[in-house]
């Protein structure tokens, strides 16, 4: 793998990871606005019921995954031109 390919691959990975983190932060703010409660954390809490925790896990996981996939798709398309 050439240096240019390596740098491109690393850049795509960083962009995808950044998109995932940004999406997660946006979802956290949206969750707080909608529910008037902070988004559940990774550790179990007495104040969070299982339904809320599972809903948050699904929403945040799908959102971040789609954002990462979209960024990788767009950057791969641009790179292949």
FIZALUM-277789 format. One record per residue (C-alpha): residue in one letter; x, y, z. Coordinates in pm, whole numbers, padded with zeros to 5 digits, always signed. Each point is the difference from the previous one (the first is absolute). Example, Ala and Ser with C-alpha at 12.3 -4.5 7.8 and 13.67 -1.06 7.14 Angstrom:
A+01230-00450+00780;S+00137+00344-00066;
***
This chain:
X+00000+00000+00000;X+00143+00337-00100;X+00025+00294+00235;X-00280+00180-00186;X-00233-00300+00035;X+00088-00034+00368;X-00070+00367+00069;X-00327-00021-00192;X-00107-00311+00192;X+00083+00162+00333;X-00181+00319-00103;X-00313-00193-00095;X+00009-00186+00330;X+00040+00320+00201;X-00280+00172-00192;X-00232-00295+00058;X+00083-00014+00371;X-00053+00376+00034;X-00338-00026-00173;X-00103-00274+00241;X+00101+00204+00305;X-00168+00315-00130;X-00318-00193-00071;X+00004-00153+00348;X+00038+00344+00161;X-00284+00136-00214;X-00220-00294+00098;X+00082+00058+00368;X-00113+00363-00025;X-00316-00103-00187;X-00073-00270+00258;X+00031+00255+00281;X-00238+00241-00177;X-00261-00268-00069;X+00009-00184+00333;X+00113+00284+00231;X+00253-00249+00141;X+00365-00062-00087;X+00075-00287-00235;X+00077-00324+00185;X+00368-00064+00068;X+00186-00324-00063;X-00008-00106+00363;X-00323-00128+00155;X-00196+00255+00199;X-00282-00026+00252;X-00175+00290-00176;X-00005-00160-00346;X-00243-00277-00080;X+00089-00275-00246;X-00240+00125-00269;X+00163+00343-00001;X+00351-00147-00003;X-00078-00236-00290;X-00173+00277-00197;X+00303+00226+00043;X+00239-00279-00098;X-00194-00072-00319;X-00044+00366-00098;X+00360+00101+00068;X+00147-00315-00154;X-00198+00026-00321;X+00056+00375-00027;X+00376-00016+00049;X+00032-00305-00225;X-00192+00161-00284;X+00206+00319+00030;X+00328-00193-00016;X-00122-00208-00292;X-00118+00308-00192;X+00331+00179+00044;X+00198-00306-00109;X-00229-00047-00301;X+00031+00363-00109;X+00377+00011+00045;X+00050-00336-00174;X-00210+00126-00294;X+00208+00318-00023;X+00322-00198+00022;X-00098-00240-00279;X-00062+00284-00251;
***
